[in-house]
Amino acid sequence: MKETQFFKDIIESQTNFKYSETENITLYEHIHDIVCYGIGDFSSSKKCLDQLAYITSVKSIYNVSSIYIYDPVMNEIEKKLVDKIGFKLIEVNEEGKRKINMSIETNNRFTLFYMPFCGRKLYDNVLWANWEDLSKVLIIGNSFDIYIDGINKVEDDYVQYSYTSKTAGIHNELLFPKNYPTPYIFHDLSIHIFPKHLLSTKEDSFYSKSKNLEPPKLIFGPE
């Protein structure tokens, strides 16, 4: 994975990123921990295995404190394997509502949520859980811009919970390149960043938990 032009292009794209009006950073160098949702059954799927290889490569290059993983379809052999290579298993289905660590040691560091091809509502849950701390969040997953501009609209009774929709104007996307040898494995994925200068364009009340309702339970689980 690390030797592919695809991986090298991603590393280059997130270097010297404009994170604020006065600050350019290399995003991956500032990752404190990683949370993986929806990797799938990588022992029987090349797509899932390659997606696991990508995040394992990121972990090996950068000084990532901890990496967590959850997927209800993982079998016992897969769980033992990820444990052996340094992942920490999440034992319960959090439905994506994991609050990031805001301790002193995470100052100026990100939590990266790695969620290739998860359902839109799972992204909504991650966003809701961290709505007041988005500047410390990175998300690799389906393009929010495609969600926002796409023809598939959010159901009327779910609009208030559609945090992916609410990110319009407050996030940037770095699209994954389209040069991976097997195209369908990473197509239409993006790194989502919430730069401080974009977040500050909204009133403080926009991020208030009291005005942003918790999304309902996922009926069919996070997949």
C-alpha positions as CSV (number, residue, x, y, z in Angstrom):
1,M,0.0,0.0,0.0
2,K,2.7,2.5,1.0
3,E,4.5,2.1,-2.3
4,T,1.4,2.8,-4.5
5,Q,1.2,6.1,-6.3
6,F,-2.3,6.3,-4.8
7,F,-1.0,6.4,-1.3
8,K,1.8,8.8,-2.1
9,D,-0.7,11.2,-3.7
10,I,-2.9,11.2,-0.6
11,I,0.1,11.9,1.6
12,E,1.1,14.8,-0.6
13,S,-2.5,16.2,-0.8
14,Q,-2.8,16.6,3.0
15,T,0.6,18.2,3.4
16,N,0.7,22.0,4.0
17,F,-3.1,22.1,4.3
18,K,-4.7,25.5,5.2
19,Y,-6.2,24.8,8.6
20,S,-6.8,28.4,9.7
21,E,-6.2,31.9,8.4
22,T,-2.6,31.8,9.8
23,E,-1.8,28.1,10.0
24,N,-0.9,25.5,7.4
25,I,-0.3,22.0,8.7
26,T,0.3,18.4,7.6
27,L,-3.0,16.8,8.7
28,Y,-1.8,13.2,9.3
29,E,1.1,14.4,11.5
30,H,-1.4,15.8,13.9
31,I,-3.5,12.6,14.4
32,H,-3.7,11.6,18.0
33,D,-6.0,8.5,17.6
34,I,-8.0,6.7,14.9
35,V,-11.4,5.2,15.2
36,C,-12.3,2.6,12.4
37,Y,-16.0,1.8,11.7
38,G,-17.2,-0.5,8.9
39,I,-14.0,-2.1,7.6
40,G,-15.9,-5.3,7.1
41,D,-14.9,-9.0,6.8
42,F,-11.4,-8.4,5.5
43,S,-10.4,-12.1,5.7
44,S,-12.8,-12.9,2.8
45,S,-12.9,-9.6,0.9
46,K,-10.1,-7.9,-1.0
47,K,-11.9,-4.6,-0.8
48,C,-12.1,-4.7,3.0
49,L,-8.5,-6.0,3.2
50,D,-7.1,-3.1,1.1
51,Q,-9.1,-0.6,3.2
52,L,-7.6,-2.1,6.3
53,A,-4.1,-1.9,4.7
54,Y,-4.6,1.8,4.0
55,I,-5.3,2.8,7.6
56,T,-2.6,0.4,8.9
57,S,-0.1,2.1,6.6
58,V,-1.1,5.5,8.0
59,K,-0.7,4.2,11.5
60,S,2.8,2.9,10.8
61,I,4.1,6.1,9.3
62,Y,2.7,8.6,11.8
63,N,2.9,8.8,15.5
64,V,-0.7,7.7,16.2
65,S,-1.3,7.1,19.9
66,S,-4.2,4.6,19.6
67,I,-6.3,3.0,16.9
68,Y,-9.7,1.5,17.7
69,I,-11.9,-0.7,15.5
70,Y,-15.5,-2.0,15.4
71,D,-17.5,-3.9,12.9
72,P,-20.3,-6.3,13.8
73,V,-19.4,-8.6,10.9
74,M,-15.8,-9.3,12.1
75,N,-15.2,-12.9,13.1
76,E,-13.0,-14.1,16.0
77,I,-10.0,-14.7,13.8
78,E,-10.2,-11.2,12.4
79,K,-10.5,-9.8,15.9
80,K,-7.4,-11.6,17.0
81,L,-5.5,-10.4,13.9
82,V,-6.3,-6.7,14.4
83,D,-5.5,-7.1,18.1
84,K,-2.1,-8.6,17.2
85,I,-1.2,-5.7,14.9
86,G,-2.1,-3.1,17.5
87,F,-5.7,-2.2,17.2
88,K,-8.0,-1.9,20.2
89,L,-11.3,-3.6,19.8
90,I,-14.5,-1.6,20.6
91,E,-16.6,-4.1,22.4
92,V,-20.1,-2.6,21.9
93,N,-22.0,-1.0,19.0
94,E,-21.6,2.7,19.7
95,E,-23.6,3.6,16.6
96,G,-20.9,6.1,15.8
97,K,-21.7,8.2,18.9
98,R,-18.2,8.2,20.2
99,K,-17.0,11.5,21.8
100,I,-13.4,12.4,21.1
101,N,-10.8,12.7,23.8
102,M,-10.4,16.4,24.7
103,S,-7.6,16.0,27.3
104,I,-4.6,18.2,27.5
105,E,-2.4,15.7,25.6
106,T,-4.7,15.9,22.6
107,N,-4.3,19.7,22.2
108,N,-3.8,20.6,18.5
109,R,-4.3,16.9,17.6
110,F,-7.1,15.2,15.6
111,T,-9.2,12.1,16.1
112,L,-9.5,10.5,12.7
113,F,-12.7,8.6,12.0
114,Y,-12.0,6.1,9.2
115,M,-15.3,5.0,7.8
116,P,-15.1,3.9,4.2
117,F,-18.5,3.4,2.6
118,C,-20.5,3.6,5.8
119,G,-24.2,4.6,5.8
120,R,-24.9,8.3,5.9
121,K,-26.7,8.1,9.2
122,L,-23.5,6.8,10.8
123,Y,-21.6,9.9,9.7
124,D,-24.5,11.9,11.1
125,N,-24.0,10.2,14.5
126,V,-20.3,10.9,14.6
127,L,-20.8,14.5,13.7
128,W,-23.6,14.9,16.3
129,A,-21.4,13.4,19.1
130,N,-18.6,15.9,18.3
131,W,-20.5,18.9,17.0
132,E,-19.0,21.3,19.5
133,D,-15.4,20.0,18.8
134,L,-15.4,19.6,15.0
135,S,-12.0,21.4,14.7
136,K,-10.4,18.3,16.3
137,V,-12.2,15.8,14.0
138,L,-11.1,14.3,10.6
139,I,-13.4,11.9,8.8
140,I,-12.4,9.6,5.9
141,G,-15.6,8.4,4.2
142,N,-18.2,9.0,1.6
143,S,-18.2,12.6,0.2
144,F,-20.4,14.9,2.2
145,D,-20.5,17.3,-0.8
146,I,-22.1,14.5,-2.9
147,Y,-24.6,13.9,-0.1
148,I,-25.4,17.7,0.1
149,D,-25.6,18.3,-3.7
150,G,-27.0,14.9,-4.7
151,I,-30.5,14.0,-5.8
152,N,-31.2,11.6,-2.9
153,K,-32.7,14.0,-0.4
154,V,-33.0,13.4,3.4
155,E,-36.4,12.1,4.6
156,D,-38.5,15.0,5.9
157,D,-38.7,13.5,9.4
158,Y,-34.9,13.1,9.6
159,V,-33.8,16.6,8.4
160,Q,-33.2,17.8,11.9
161,Y,-30.7,14.9,12.5
162,S,-28.9,15.3,9.2
163,Y,-25.6,16.6,10.4
164,T,-23.9,15.8,7.1
165,S,-26.3,18.4,5.6
166,K,-25.4,20.9,8.3
167,T,-21.7,20.7,7.4
168,A,-22.3,22.7,4.2
169,G,-20.0,25.7,4.3
170,I,-18.0,24.5,7.4
171,H,-15.9,21.7,6.0
172,N,-13.3,21.1,3.3
173,E,-12.8,17.9,1.4
174,L,-9.7,16.3,0.0
175,L,-10.9,13.8,-2.6
176,F,-9.0,10.5,-2.7
177,P,-7.2,10.1,-6.1
178,K,-8.7,7.8,-8.7
179,N,-5.5,5.9,-9.5
180,Y,-5.8,3.0,-7.1
181,P,-5.2,-0.2,-9.2
182,T,-8.6,-1.6,-8.3
183,P,-10.9,1.5,-8.7
184,Y,-14.0,0.5,-6.7
185,I,-12.1,0.1,-3.4
186,F,-11.6,3.8,-2.6
187,H,-13.9,5.6,-5.2
188,D,-15.6,8.8,-4.0
189,L,-14.0,8.8,-0.6
190,S,-12.8,12.1,0.9
191,I,-10.8,13.3,3.9
192,H,-13.2,15.8,5.6
193,I,-11.7,18.6,7.6
194,F,-13.4,21.3,9.6
195,P,-11.0,24.3,9.5
196,K,-11.3,26.9,12.3
197,H,-11.8,29.8,9.8
198,L,-14.8,28.0,8.3
199,L,-16.3,26.9,11.7
200,S,-16.1,30.5,12.9
201,T,-18.4,31.7,10.1
202,K,-21.3,30.3,12.1
203,E,-22.7,31.8,15.4
204,D,-21.8,29.9,18.6
205,S,-25.4,28.9,18.9
206,F,-25.1,26.8,15.7
207,Y,-22.9,24.3,17.6
208,S,-24.9,24.3,20.9
209,K,-25.8,20.8,22.0
210,S,-29.1,22.2,23.3
211,K,-30.1,23.1,19.8
212,N,-28.8,20.0,18.1
213,L,-30.9,16.9,18.7
214,E,-29.4,13.4,19.2
215,P,-30.1,11.2,16.1
216,P,-32.5,8.3,16.8
217,K,-31.3,4.7,17.2
218,L,-30.1,3.1,14.0
219,I,-32.7,0.5,13.2
220,F,-30.5,-1.6,11.0
221,G,-27.2,-1.0,12.8
222,P,-24.3,1.1,11.5
223,E,-24.0,-0.6,8.2
